[in-house]
Amino acid sequence: MTSSESPEEPAAPRGPVPGGLAGLFRRGGMGREMTKFAIVGAIGTAVNFLVFNLAMHAFGWQTVRSSVFATVVAIVTNYIGYRYWVYRDRDRSSRTREMGLFLFFSLIGLVIENGVLYATHYWVGWDTALEDNVFKFAGMVVATAFRFASYRTWVFRVVPAEQQDGATTAPATPAAPSRLEEPPQAPSPAPAPTSPSTHPPRSQDRAPARNPAGD
């Protein structure tokens, strides 16, 4: 390595993106997410108002009934935008759970939105076409704030960083011994002591035989 080259710095560890308000303020995520959410919401608002006025004036439906029907149509439109654009990188492991929570919080938002319209139209008496549209919009603003907080926190959950990187969080387990490996052998016992030799003496150790002819 020459003096002009510098060692490569290790990349910072990638942690999970927090949910709730902490995730909104991390690295400008709040601005991007709210912008996308607002665009989808604007499209849903246009659909909502269009269906609302069409049902009320063209078909002669009652004000709140027209508003409820328009809200349902807008909810379907919004889900497509939220799931496949705003929160397309969020967890998709349980679509049934996601759909159930989305419908649950959407119904609460529907009650908020149309409750404001119902109160002003029937209780207060502001029942002209302009007043109906104004207070429907006011109810939509309150309901949208509720939906934004609930959708991003409970419906479209953040994918853990371990799953994004394809890593697993399971603790490492020791590898199983290979079948080809032989188990350790027990130490062999010490050799037993040998007994004294019982072999006959060698020929040079024997006494010389006498010659009977020479005696």
Secondary structure, 3 states (H helix, E strand, C coil): CCCCCCCCCCCCCCCCCCCHHHHHCHHHHHHHHHHHHHHHHHHHHHHHHHHHHHHHHHCCCCHHHHHHHHHHHHHHHHHHHHHHHHCCCCCCCCHHHHHHHHHHHHHHHHHHHHHHHHHHHHHHCCCCHHHHHHHHHHHHHHHHHHHHHHHHHHHCCCCCHHHHCCCCCCCCCCCCCCCCCCCCCCCCCCCCCCCCCCCCCCHHHCCCCCCHHHC
